[in-house]
Amino acid sequence: MGYDYFAERMDMLPASVRHGRYTKRFKECNFPDPVTPPGQRPVQFAQDAADEFIAAWLKRRGKHQGAPRRPVDASAPLVDENGLVGYDYFAERLNILPSSVRTGVYEGRFTGFPDPDPRTPPGHRDGVRFPKAAADEFIERWLARRRLYRGGAPRRQKREPAPVWEGQEDLVGYDYFAARLLVSEHAVHLLASRDESFPAPVTPSGDRFPRWRQANAEAYCERRLQGGSSSRGRVRAATLGDAEREAAQKAIALLGREINLASPRQLREALFGDMQLPATTATSRGPSVSTSELVKLHERHPNEFLRLVLRFRGVDVDATEEMPAAPK
């Protein structure tokens, strides 16, 4: 006897019998060993051993899953005379297989699935009946949910950010900086996150498409390009004037060591370490050393070294005799 003999008696497909044998699904009922040599096809089994196994399997299935399966009657109505429906009714309305409905119920996939009619015997697998009204209510709710998640209903269009620059020709984006500085937009992104002198956008913080006033953007690009381009994407520092060079020399002499005033890291060490000035607005790299913050700091805490730094940046701050020098 082959797998088809088991399948016909056990009401399943031959492939399911073969799969159950290899996956040890039938180990509790002692699936018989084949009488054919290993590797020979088709596989054959002794009939008496097959009958013994099938009887044990049907007994076990009847114990755990209720009465034997009813023969499928395609002509049977989906709704009986008592207004009750079965899994086939759900399958017809949901456009899935009855076995998929049954599996979904047992696995908890169908939230809110109706309870069986009280007249259904406990453990009766294929004869489970449900009130039609409760079944229709569940089906409508499930179909609405499926339309929502599977595209039955019109998908909500992806909302693009509002173009805040419409009607405002003086607003520019990253592409403007990239075209003026002859670099990529990615380089401008990095420049905006690292250069503290980069102008602040007029759009809200976190906007995916920030915009700047063209005048501010042009002034920044002019400052970057003032020294002339040395190569693509690289801009030399602007040439220092006599006043800026003198301010840098005095600042170095006052500090007592060499320092690159154009380096934000070295400037932080000098201002908040050597000079022990109060910290400015915090940034991801430490206290801000932007020109606007340093001007505010000088107004609150006048300091000769800080005045020279601002003079080096082109901001003329009047010196006073009360300005303290470096702390002893």
TORROVO-295920 format. One line per field, with one value per residue (C-alpha): residue in three letters; residue number from 0; x, y, z. Coordinates in nm, 2 decimals. Layout:
% residues N
resn <- [ALA|...]
resi <- [NUM|...]
c1 <- [X|...]
c2 <- [Y|...]
c3 <- [Z|...]
END
This chain:
% residues 328
resn <- [MET|GLY|TYR|ASP|TYR|PHE|ALA|GLU|ARG|MET|ASP|MET|LEU|PRO|ALA|SER|VAL|ARG|HIS|GLY|ARG|TYR|THR|LYS|ARG|PHE|LYS|GLU|CYS|ASN|PHE|PRO|ASP|PRO|VAL|THR|PRO|PRO|GLY|GLN|ARG|PRO|VAL|GLN|PHE|ALA|GLN|ASP|ALA|ALA|ASP|GLU|PHE|ILE|ALA|ALA|TRP|LEU|LYS|ARG|ARG|GLY|LYS|HIS|GLN|GLY|ALA|PRO|ARG|ARG|PRO|VAL|ASP|ALA|SER|ALA|PRO|LEU|VAL|ASP|GLU|ASN|GLY|LEU|VAL|GLY|TYR|ASP|TYR|PHE|ALA|GLU|ARG|LEU|ASN|ILE|LEU|PRO|SER|SER|VAL|ARG|THR|GLY|VAL|TYR|GLU|GLY|ARG|PHE|THR|GLY|PHE|PRO|ASP|PRO|ASP|PRO|ARG|THR|PRO|PRO|GLY|HIS|ARG|ASP|GLY|VAL|ARG|PHE|PRO|LYS|ALA|ALA|ALA|ASP|GLU|PHE|ILE|GLU|ARG|TRP|LEU|ALA|ARG|ARG|ARG|LEU|TYR|ARG|GLY|GLY|ALA|PRO|ARG|ARG|GLN|LYS|ARG|GLU|PRO|ALA|PRO|VAL|TRP|GLU|GLY|GLN|GLU|ASP|LEU|VAL|GLY|TYR|ASP|TYR|PHE|ALA|ALA|ARG|LEU|LEU|VAL|SER|GLU|HIS|ALA|VAL|HIS|LEU|LEU|ALA|SER|ARG|ASP|GLU|SER|PHE|PRO|ALA|PRO|VAL|THR|PRO|SER|GLY|ASP|ARG|PHE|PRO|ARG|TRP|ARG|GLN|ALA|ASN|ALA|GLU|ALA|TYR|CYS|GLU|ARG|ARG|LEU|GLN|GLY|GLY|SER|SER|SER|ARG|GLY|ARG|VAL|ARG|ALA|ALA|THR|LEU|GLY|ASP|ALA|GLU|ARG|GLU|ALA|ALA|GLN|LYS|ALA|ILE|ALA|LEU|LEU|GLY|ARG|GLU|ILE|ASN|LEU|ALA|SER|PRO|ARG|GLN|LEU|ARG|GLU|ALA|LEU|PHE|GLY|ASP|MET|GLN|LEU|PRO|ALA|THR|THR|ALA|THR|SER|ARG|GLY|PRO|SER|VAL|SER|THR|SER|GLU|LEU|VAL|LYS|LEU|HIS|GLU|ARG|HIS|PRO|ASN|GLU|PHE|LEU|ARG|LEU|VAL|LEU|ARG|PHE|ARG|GLY|VAL|ASP|VAL|ASP|ALA|THR|GLU|GLU|MET|PRO|ALA|ALA|PRO|LYS]
resi <- [0|1|2|3|4|5|6|7|8|9|10|11|12|13|14|15|16|17|18|19|20|21|22|23|24|25|26|27|28|29|30|31|32|33|34|35|36|37|38|39|40|41|42|43|44|45|46|47|48|49|50|51|52|53|54|55|56|57|58|59|60|61|62|63|64|65|66|67|68|69|70|71|72|73|74|75|76|77|78|79|80|81|82|83|84|85|86|87|88|89|90|91|92|93|94|95|96|97|98|99|100|101|102|103|104|105|106|107|108|109|110|111|112|113|114|115|116|117|118|119|120|121|122|123|124|125|126|127|128|129|130|131|132|133|134|135|136|137|138|139|140|141|142|143|144|145|146|147|148|149|150|151|152|153|154|155|156|157|158|159|160|161|162|163|164|165|166|167|168|169|170|171|172|173|174|175|176|177|178|179|180|181|182|183|184|185|186|187|188|189|190|191|192|193|194|195|196|197|198|199|200|201|202|203|204|205|206|207|208|209|210|211|212|213|214|215|216|217|218|219|220|221|222|223|224|225|226|227|228|229|230|231|232|233|234|235|236|237|238|239|240|241|242|243|244|245|246|247|248|249|250|251|252|253|254|255|256|257|258|259|260|261|262|263|264|265|266|267|268|269|270|271|272|273|274|275|276|277|278|279|280|281|282|283|284|285|286|287|288|289|290|291|292|293|294|295|296|297|298|299|300|301|302|303|304|305|306|307|308|309|310|311|312|313|314|315|316|317|318|319|320|321|322|323|324|325|326|327]
c1 <- [0.00|0.12|0.06|-0.27|-0.41|-0.33|-0.46|-0.80|-0.86|-0.73|-0.91|-0.60|-0.37|-0.09|0.16|0.04|0.09|0.44|0.53|0.38|0.60|0.92|0.84|0.75|0.39|0.27|0.52|0.26|0.07|0.38|0.38|0.48|0.81|0.81|0.86|1.04|1.43|1.56|1.56|1.30|1.00|0.71|0.73|0.51|0.38|0.23|-0.15|-0.20|0.05|-0.11|-0.46|-0.33|-0.18|-0.48|-0.71|-0.49|-0.47|-0.85|-0.91|-0.66|-0.82|-1.17|-1.05|-0.89|-1.08|-1.44|-1.64|-1.50|-1.52|-1.84|-1.83|-1.83|-2.15|-2.11|-2.48|-2.55|-2.67|-2.44|-2.71|-2.92|-3.29|-3.19|-3.01|-2.67|-2.36|-2.03|-1.67|-1.77|-1.99|-1.70|-1.47|-1.71|-1.75|-1.38|-1.26|-1.03|-1.03|-1.24|-0.93|-0.77|-1.07|-1.04|-0.67|-0.71|-0.96|-0.73|-0.43|-0.60|-0.57|-0.94|-1.00|-1.36|-1.45|-1.81|-1.87|-2.03|-2.40|-2.47|-2.62|-2.28|-2.13|-1.81|-1.51|-1.71|-1.47|-1.64|-2.00|-1.93|-2.22|-2.24|-2.53|-2.56|-2.61|-2.29|-2.10|-2.21|-2.11|-1.76|-1.72|-1.80|-1.56|-1.28|-1.34|-1.32|-0.99|-0.85|-0.94|-0.76|-0.44|-0.43|-0.51|-0.88|-0.95|-0.78|-0.44|-0.37|-0.14|0.21|0.21|0.50|0.62|0.46|0.68|0.72|0.92|0.63|0.59|0.92|1.18|1.45|1.46|1.71|1.81|2.11|2.14|2.21|2.51|2.63|2.62|2.80|3.07|3.11|3.05|2.79|2.48|2.60|2.91|2.68|2.49|2.81|2.91|2.58|2.63|3.00|3.05|2.91|2.91|2.67|2.35|2.04|1.74|1.41|1.22|1.12|1.38|1.37|1.22|1.34|1.38|1.53|1.54|1.76|1.74|1.93|2.11|2.24|2.34|2.51|2.70|2.82|2.93|3.12|3.30|3.39|3.51|3.69|4.02|3.97|3.92|4.22|4.04|3.69|3.51|3.80|3.81|4.11|4.07|4.04|4.35|4.39|4.43|4.68|4.42|4.32|4.68|4.78|4.48|4.59|4.94|4.82|4.59|4.87|5.09|4.82|4.75|5.11|5.11|5.04|4.68|4.49|4.20|4.02|4.00|3.67|3.83|4.14|3.93|3.70|4.00|4.14|3.81|3.65|3.97|4.25|4.03|3.77|3.48|3.13|3.00|2.79|2.49|2.57|2.62|2.69|3.07|3.06|2.99|2.92|3.20|2.99|3.04|2.70|2.74|3.09|2.95|2.69|2.95|3.17|2.88|2.82|3.18|3.43|3.76|4.07|4.14|3.78|3.79|4.10|3.92|3.62|3.86|4.02|3.68|3.62|3.40|3.52|3.45|3.56|3.83|3.80|4.06|3.85|3.88|4.06|4.35|4.43|4.37|4.68]
c2 <- [0.00|0.35|0.70|0.73|0.44|0.63|0.96|0.80|0.65|0.94|1.21|1.41|1.45|1.20|1.48|1.55|1.19|1.19|1.51|1.39|1.08|1.27|1.53|1.28|1.40|1.05|0.93|0.88|0.63|0.44|0.51|0.18|0.12|0.07|-0.28|-0.15|-0.10|0.24|0.49|0.29|0.47|0.44|0.36|0.07|-0.05|-0.37|-0.35|-0.49|-0.25|0.04|-0.06|-0.08|0.27|0.42|0.28|0.43|0.76|0.79|0.70|0.97|1.23|1.15|1.19|1.53|1.69|1.57|1.36|1.24|1.49|1.52|1.46|1.79|1.86|2.13|2.16|2.22|2.58|2.81|2.90|2.62|2.63|2.76|3.06|2.92|2.92|2.73|2.80|2.77|3.08|3.29|3.15|3.25|3.60|3.66|3.49|3.25|2.88|2.73|2.57|2.92|3.05|2.76|2.80|3.18|3.12|2.87|3.09|3.40|3.59|3.69|3.93|3.94|3.61|3.51|3.23|2.91|2.85|2.68|2.38|2.30|2.00|2.09|1.96|1.92|2.04|2.05|2.09|2.41|2.66|3.03|3.27|3.44|3.79|3.77|3.62|3.91|4.17|4.01|3.98|4.34|4.45|4.23|4.34|4.70|4.64|4.45|4.73|4.97|4.77|4.60|4.89|4.83|5.18|5.47|5.52|5.85|6.05|6.11|6.46|6.67|6.95|7.28|7.49|7.79|7.97|8.01|8.37|8.46|8.48|8.59|8.24|7.98|7.63|7.40|7.41|7.78|7.73|7.44|7.64|7.94|7.74|7.48|7.19|6.91|6.96|6.69|6.91|7.20|6.98|6.90|7.27|7.37|7.13|7.21|7.58|7.79|8.10|7.93|8.14|8.02|7.92|8.10|7.78|7.60|7.38|7.03|7.12|6.87|7.15|7.45|7.79|8.09|8.46|8.51|8.81|8.61|8.32|8.55|8.72|8.39|8.26|8.59|8.54|8.19|8.29|8.60|8.42|8.26|7.90|7.67|7.36|7.22|7.23|7.39|7.76|7.93|8.16|8.53|8.74|8.90|9.28|9.46|9.52|9.15|9.04|9.27|9.15|8.79|8.87|9.05|8.77|8.51|8.73|8.78|8.41|8.32|8.04|7.98|7.95|7.93|8.18|8.03|7.69|7.66|7.38|7.58|7.89|7.71|7.58|7.94|8.11|7.87|7.70|7.95|8.26|8.08|8.27|8.15|7.90|8.02|7.84|7.47|7.29|6.93|7.02|7.23|7.60|7.80|8.03|8.20|8.57|8.66|8.45|8.60|8.95|8.88|8.72|9.03|9.25|9.05|8.97|9.21|9.05|9.18|8.84|8.81|9.17|9.08|8.76|8.97|9.23|8.94|8.85|9.21|9.32|9.64|9.64|9.95|9.86|9.97|10.00|9.78|9.48|9.20|9.02|8.65|8.51|8.46]
c3 <- [0.00|-0.08|0.06|-0.13|0.08|0.40|0.25|0.15|0.49|0.69|0.48|0.38|0.09|0.01|0.03|0.39|0.48|0.34|0.51|0.84|0.82|0.77|1.03|1.30|1.31|1.34|1.60|1.87|1.65|1.53|1.16|0.99|0.82|0.45|0.30|0.00|0.00|0.10|-0.19|-0.40|-0.54|-0.49|-0.12|-0.02|0.32|0.45|0.46|0.81|0.95|0.76|0.89|1.25|1.22|1.06|1.33|1.60|1.43|1.37|1.74|1.85|1.62|1.73|2.09|2.05|1.77|1.80|1.56|1.22|0.94|0.75|0.38|0.19|0.02|-0.24|-0.29|0.08|0.16|0.35|0.59|0.75|0.85|1.20|1.07|1.15|0.93|0.93|0.84|0.47|0.51|0.64|0.37|0.09|0.22|0.31|-0.01|0.16|0.23|0.51|0.66|0.67|0.86|1.11|1.15|1.20|1.48|1.66|1.62|1.74|1.42|1.40|1.69|1.79|1.61|1.72|1.96|1.83|1.88|2.21|2.02|1.87|2.07|2.24|2.04|1.73|1.46|1.12|1.25|1.43|1.36|1.43|1.44|1.10|1.25|1.45|1.15|0.92|1.18|1.21|0.84|0.77|1.04|0.91|0.55|0.65|0.83|0.54|0.30|0.53|0.55|0.21|-0.02|-0.08|0.03|-0.15|0.00|0.17|-0.05|0.09|0.22|0.10|0.31|0.24|0.01|0.25|-0.01|-0.26|-0.34|-0.17|-0.43|-0.18|-0.01|-0.13|-0.04|-0.02|-0.40|-0.40|-0.16|-0.37|-0.69|-0.54|-0.36|-0.64|-0.41|-0.38|-0.17|0.07|0.13|0.21|0.46|0.64|0.63|0.78|1.07|1.14|1.06|1.34|1.11|0.87|0.86|1.04|0.82|0.83|0.82|1.15|1.32|1.18|0.85|0.58|0.32|0.51|0.34|0.39|0.30|-0.02|0.12|0.42|0.20|-0.05|0.23|0.37|0.03|-0.03|0.30|0.20|-0.14|-0.04|-0.02|-0.37|-0.47|-0.45|-0.58|-0.62|-0.29|-0.10|-0.02|0.12|0.42|0.34|0.36|0.70|0.72|0.94|1.22|1.23|1.22|1.50|1.71|1.66|1.77|2.08|2.17|2.15|2.36|2.62|2.63|2.66|2.40|2.03|1.93|1.60|1.65|1.35|1.53|1.73|1.94|2.04|2.10|2.34|2.53|2.56|2.65|2.89|3.01|3.03|3.06|3.28|3.12|3.17|2.91|2.63|2.47|2.45|2.12|2.02|2.03|2.35|2.43|2.12|1.99|1.72|1.68|1.81|2.13|2.19|2.16|2.42|2.64|2.61|2.71|3.03|3.11|2.94|2.88|2.69|2.52|2.41|2.27|2.07|1.94|1.83|1.67|1.48|1.35|1.24|1.53|1.69|2.06|2.26|2.50|2.86|3.14|3.36|3.13|3.32|3.16|3.19|3.54|3.75]
END
